[in-house]
Amino acid sequence: MHILITGGTGFLGRRVAAFALAQGHRVRLLGRDFSHVDDLLAAGAEPHVADLRDPAAIRRACAGVDTVIHAGALSAPWGRRRDFFEINVAGTAAVIAGCRAGGVRRLIYVSSPSVTFAGRDVISQTEDAPRPRRPASVYSLTKALGEDRVNAAARQDLATVIIRPKAIFGPGDNALLPRLLDAARRGRLIQIGDGWNRVDLTYVDNVAHALLLALDAPAAVGRTYTITNDAHPRLWDVIAAVLHGLGLPDRPRAVPLAAALAAATVMEARAHLSGQEPLLTRYSAAILARTQTYDIAAARRDLGYTPPIALNDGIARTLAALTTTGG
């Protein structure tokens, strides 16, 4: 199978590409910076330099492939609203148009469980949970709007699958862990809430595995699946284990969620004026303090998904990589 992976030079995209190449697929990578994927290019991946804000380039990238895995996105706790809409919404529309123009047989869209997150505890949530009236962040909003476009295409003429991985981590992560570790090294990491909240995490290789299962699962067409490690650890215990493994203070000062939200509101207001990312956002505060667990029965049933890498093994691999790289 010939597969185009948008965001193919990113954290998740690189792992999907490595797995796909190992399975004998032809792989085309769409991205902007190919300086860190020499191994994939040496293994036969085709580079296609393009930005998701360039519809013509997206259309060219989609030509001649069987399946598109749309993993490219602006995924960040802070940024310009315009950028989120241009990349996550208009970019997804461009990918859909490219699939239609190129006769692509299946589009797999990487979304996020945050599209249904309302800032409250989530326990064993399924994919049919309603969206909140007020999105938790502009990222959540734009990923939801991206889903809307994918589902509209599915109702018309395109075979689609939506995958929602929760809290991806692993070697090469450039978002989740690095931000926490940077705050810890600067003595600015705080525990938000009482530390008892349980949060599903997903090792990056397990997400790659699920995406490749979605390539040809007949029952998956037109459906949405949450992907996790199917474990429900206390988030701050996991963070403490990583900090301890790196020789950093592993029990940060605890702050009530209400106080953190108030402080984040002020930080966001200042950030709007300065243009610099705030240390904490209201979305990040809620994500770090609330329980968020998910039911993956649908993915087990239709994709045959079970997480190949257990949570503790994924944490150990991540720690080993961080220790080696000094991350």
WOTAFEN-V79599 format. One record per backbone hydrogen bond with DSSP energy under -0.5 kcal/mol. NH is the residue of the N-H (numbers start at 1). CO is the residue of the C=O. E is the energy in kcal/mol with one decimal. If there is no record, write none. Layout:
BEGIN
nh:co:e
NH:CO:E
NH:CO:E
END
This chain:
BEGIN
nh:co:e
3:1:-0.6
3:26:-3.0
4:67:-2.5
5:28:-2.8
6:4:-0.6
6:69:-2.1
7:30:-1.0
8:5:-0.9
8:30:-2.0
10:7:-1.8
13:7:-0.5
14:10:-2.4
15:11:-0.9
16:12:-2.3
17:13:-2.5
18:14:-2.2
19:15:-2.3
20:16:-2.7
21:17:-2.7
22:18:-2.0
23:19:-1.4
24:21:-1.6
25:20:-2.3
26:1:-2.2
28:3:-3.0
29:46:-3.3
30:5:-2.5
31:29:-0.5
31:48:-1.6
34:32:-0.5
37:34:-1.1
41:37:-2.2
42:38:-2.6
43:39:-1.2
44:41:-1.3
45:40:-2.5
46:27:-2.8
47:45:-0.6
48:29:-2.0
50:31:-2.2
50:48:-0.5
54:51:-2.0
55:53:-0.6
58:54:-2.1
59:55:-2.4
60:56:-2.0
61:57:-2.1
62:58:-1.8
63:59:-0.8
63:60:-0.7
64:102:-0.5
65:62:-1.5
66:2:-2.4
67:2:-1.8
68:106:-2.3
69:4:-3.1
70:68:-0.7
70:108:-3.1
71:6:-1.0
71:69:-1.4
75:73:-0.9
76:74:-0.6
84:80:-1.8
85:81:-2.1
86:82:-2.6
87:83:-2.5
88:84:-2.4
89:84:-0.6
89:85:-1.3
90:85:-2.6
91:86:-0.8
93:89:-2.2
94:90:-2.2
95:91:-1.9
96:92:-2.4
97:93:-2.4
98:94:-2.4
99:95:-2.4
100:96:-2.2
101:97:-2.6
102:98:-2.2
103:99:-0.7
103:100:-0.8
104:99:-2.4
105:66:-2.2
106:66:-1.3
107:159:-2.5
108:68:-3.2
109:107:-0.6
109:161:-2.9
110:70:-2.2
110:108:-0.5
111:109:-0.8
111:163:-3.4
113:165:-0.5
115:112:-1.6
116:113:-1.9
117:114:-0.9
122:291:-3.5
125:293:-2.2
129:126:-1.5
135:133:-0.6
136:117:-0.6
141:137:-2.3
142:138:-2.5
143:139:-2.4
144:140:-2.1
145:141:-2.3
146:142:-1.9
147:143:-2.2
148:144:-2.2
149:145:-1.7
150:146:-2.1
151:147:-3.1
152:148:-2.1
153:149:-2.0
154:150:-2.1
155:151:-1.7
156:152:-0.7
156:153:-0.6
157:153:-1.8
158:153:-2.1
159:105:-0.5
160:158:-0.6
161:107:-2.1
162:223:-2.5
163:109:-2.8
163:161:-0.5
164:225:-3.6
165:111:-0.5
165:163:-0.6
166:227:-2.2
167:165:-0.6
169:202:-2.1
173:170:-1.9
179:175:-1.3
180:176:-1.3
181:177:-3.0
182:178:-2.4
183:179:-2.0
184:180:-2.3
185:181:-2.6
186:182:-1.5
187:184:-1.3
188:183:-3.2
189:183:-0.8
191:253:-2.8
192:190:-0.6
193:191:-0.6
193:255:-3.0
199:233:-2.1
200:292:-2.7
202:167:-2.2
204:169:-2.6
206:203:-1.2
207:203:-1.4
208:204:-2.2
209:205:-2.2
210:206:-2.2
211:207:-2.4
212:208:-2.0
213:209:-1.8
214:210:-1.5
215:212:-1.0
216:213:-0.7
218:216:-0.8
220:217:-1.2
221:218:-0.9
222:160:-3.8
223:160:-0.5
223:220:-2.2
225:162:-2.6
227:164:-2.4
229:201:-2.0
235:197:-2.2
235:233:-0.6
237:234:-1.0
238:234:-1.6
239:235:-2.4
240:236:-1.9
241:237:-2.1
242:238:-2.1
243:239:-2.6
244:240:-2.8
245:241:-2.3
246:242:-1.2
247:244:-1.6
248:243:-3.1
255:191:-3.1
260:256:-2.2
261:257:-2.8
262:258:-1.9
263:259:-2.4
264:260:-2.7
265:261:-2.0
266:262:-1.5
267:263:-2.4
268:264:-2.7
269:265:-1.9
270:266:-2.2
271:267:-2.3
272:268:-2.1
273:269:-1.0
274:270:-2.6
275:271:-3.1
285:281:-2.5
286:282:-2.2
287:283:-2.5
288:284:-2.1
289:285:-0.9
289:286:-0.5
290:286:-2.4
292:198:-2.8
293:122:-2.4
295:125:-2.7
296:294:-0.6
300:296:-2.1
301:297:-2.4
302:298:-2.8
303:299:-1.6
304:299:-0.8
304:300:-0.6
305:299:-1.8
310:308:-0.6
314:310:-2.5
315:311:-2.5
316:312:-2.3
317:313:-2.5
318:314:-2.2
319:315:-2.7
320:316:-2.3
321:317:-2.0
322:318:-2.5
323:319:-2.6
324:320:-2.1
325:321:-2.4
326:322:-1.2
327:322:-1.4
END
